[in-house]
Amino acid sequence: MANLKLQDREKRMLIGGAIAAVVIVVYLVGEGPLQVYGESEQKLKQARDRLKQATAIHDSVVRKRQEEAVLQASLAAKTEVDLLTFVNDIVREGGLATRANIDNNNRAVTGSSGLASVRVGLRGVSLTELVDFLHKIYASGNLVVLHNLDQLVPAADKKGLDCEMVFVAPRA
């Protein structure tokens, strides 16, 4: 081919067309992968969030199963505890004997003959004494549960609290 001589107008048209073609190709190539990249980034963030939630749920389930295993072991061991004597000892240890009324609750509290129940009435106890009393019962390792808190009111003399509660445990 011989030398092609293009006029200035033709050269400008050719350069403009080439620039337009490059811009269109760059836009189309950049737009598709860029959009896919943005969508992938969003999906990755959602997957990480779901993984965090699944991990939290898994940890919660594992913790609950461990707590259940401890409870099942306590039930299997079925430590022999006389509930009335046990509660009476805790009351005396806490210095509440003069302000406590402890009754062997012969009524079937839960309808199960396999459970013993004890009604405890405390008069004029401070909140600290009440919390310490409950803590000693639960920290003992015995399978004793507060079944019902019938009453928790300020004492008549406005010095402390009066409360009535029922504890249950497997029969010894």
Buried (B, 14 or more C-beta within 10 A) or exposed (E): EEEEEEEEEEEEEEEEEEEEEEEEEEEEEEEEEEEEEEEEEEEEEEEEEEEEEEEEEEEEEEEEEEEEEEEEEBEEEEBEBBBBEBBBEBBEEBEBEEBBEBEEBEEEBEEEEEBBBBBBBBBBBEEEBBEBBBEBBEEBEBBBBEBBEEEEEEBEEEEBBBBBBBBBBBBE
